[in-house]
Structures are given as C-alpha cells and as structure tokens.
Amino acid sequence: MGFLVGDLKMLDFSLRLFVIPFNVASIWITVNNREDNPDYGKLEFHELVGLKYMVCVSAIAAGYALFAAVSSYIKCLFTKAWLFFVTDQVLAYLMVTSMAALVEFLYLVYNGDQVVSWSEACVSYGKFCSRLKVALILHVIAVFCFLILALISAYR
C-alpha cells in the first residue's frame, strides 16, 4: 500500500508540473491572437469575454498547479489533503467551464447562428480561428490533467 501512495504522490506532482506549460501556451496563443481584415476590421482576443474568461481561469490554474507542486513536498501543507481536494475540484470545474466557453465560441465563429443573423467569422478571420483551435487543444489537455488531479485528490 505504501508503494501505491508513493506512486500516486509522484503522479500527482508530475501532473501538476505537466499542466503548467499547457496552460501557459494556451494563454500565450490566445492573448497574442489578432487578425486584421480590411473589410471587417481588427479582431483581438480582449474584445471577446469568453476568451478572457478562459485566459483568467488558465492563469489561476497554472499558478495553483505550481503552488501545489511545490507545497506537496512541504509537510505542513501536504497534511491538509482536504484543502487540495477542494481546490482541485473547484479548478477542475472551472477549467471545464472555460473549455466549454471556448468550444461554444469556436462553434459560433465556424458555423454562425442564422437565428440571430450571425454569419461564420472564420471565413474572414481564418488565422484567428486556427490559432484558437490550437489553444483549445492545449486547454483540453490541461483540463484532462486537472480532472485526473481531482480524482487523485479525491482518492487521498
């Protein structure tokens, strides 16, 4: 049983470190994403609330993952397993909601919404949409890591 606990602790630590670059890369791609169209103007991430939400949640998640990875080896914090459990659960759910916001946004820019007279935007802003797909892939990897971390902390 002690061997399993040690392996679980190492997996937990590794996942927390593994998730940080995916969150940071997702933030970087999204924040630096902009495209200028001569017909429709400039499109930037800061004009879109759903993207701002995803960036904020990713930044919080990356910061927490670093803090949790470092503090997992400090005995006084590690004994507070319930604290990691609650925080891991909250961040896993926030990551899922931010992923859902990004998926919904991508769906709308690729397909539009004829009911409210929105046309698809990716015809005019192809580079912007392509970069968001990359950010989504990175974010999905981070979400799965946080879901696994939530399961590990629940087990503990």
N, C-alpha and C positions, 0 to 999 in steps of 0.2 A: 504494500500500500504506500510506503514511503517513496518508492521508486516512481509511482504514478504521480504523486504530489510534486515531486521534483521535476518530472517531465512536464506537468501541467504548468508549473511556475515558469519554466523555460519557454514553453509555448506562449504563455501569456506575455512575458517580457518581449519575446521575438515579434509577436503580432503587434504589440504597441509600438515598437520601433519600425516595423514594416509599413504600418499605416501612415506614418508621418510623411514620407516623400510623395505618396499618392495624393494626400490632402493638399500638400504644398503645390504640387504640379497642377492639380485641378484648379486651385486658386489662381496660380500664375497664368495659366492659359485663359481662364475666364476674365480676369482683371485686365489683361493685355489684349483682349479680343475687341477689335473695332474694324469697321469697314465703311468706306465712303462710296456712296453710289451717286453719280451725277444727277440721276432723275429723282431720287427719293431722299437724299441727304446722308448724313453720317449716322451710323448705328454703333452705340457703345454699351458696354455691359452696365454701367452705372445708371442708365436710363430704364433698366428693367428690374423691378422689385424682386422677382423670383430668383434672378441670378445673384442679386445682393444677398438674399437670404441664404442661398447655397454657399456663397463665399464666407459669410459670417459663421455659419454652422461648421464649415470645414476648418476655419481658423481656430474656433473653440475646440474642435475635436483634435486637431493636431497638437495644440498646446496642452490639452489634457492628456493625450497619449504620451507626450514627452514627460510631463509631470508624473504620471502614473508609472511609467517605465523606470524612472529614476527612483521614485519613492518605494517601488516594490522591493528594493534591497535595504530600505531603512526600516528597521524592525518596529519602531513606534507607529508608523503609518500603516505598515503591512498588516498589523494585528486588527486593524479596523476594516475587516473584509466587507462588512455591510456598507461602508462608505463607498468602496469601489463598486459593489453590487449596484447600489442606487445610481451612482454616476454613470456607470457603464450602460445601464438600462436606459436612462434618460438620453444619453448621447446616441445610443443605437437608434432610438425612436426619432430623435431629431435628424439624424443622418438619413433615415428612411424618408422622412417628410421632405427634406431638401432634395433628395433624389427624385421624389415624386414631382416636386415643383419643376425641376429641370426637365424631366420626361414630358410633362404636360406642355411646357414651353416649347420644347423641340417638336412635339406633335403639332402644335398650332403653327409654328413657323414653316413646317414642311407641308402641312395639309390645309391650313387656313380654317376658317369657320364661316361657311356660307350663310348661316342663320343671322349672324351679326355683321355680315358683309366684310369679313376679313379675308384677304387673299393670302396665299402662301408667300412668305417673305424670302424663302431660300432661293427662289428664282433670281431675286435681285441682290441677295446677300449670301452667296454661296460659301465664300471663305469664312464668314462669321459662323454659319451653321456647321461647317465642317469642324471648326475648332471646338464648338460646343459639343459635338459628338465625341471628340477626344476627351474633353473634360468630363463628360458623362461616363465614359468607360473607366477613367481613373477614379471617379467618385463612386461608381458601383463597386469597384474592388475595395475601396475604403469602407463602404457600407458593409460588405460581407465580412471584412475583418472585425468591424465593431459588433456585428451580430454574433460572431464566434466568441469575441471577448465577453459579450453579455452572457453567453451560455457558460463560459468558463467561470465567470464571477458568480453566477447563479449556483453552479456546482459546488463552489468553495463554501 
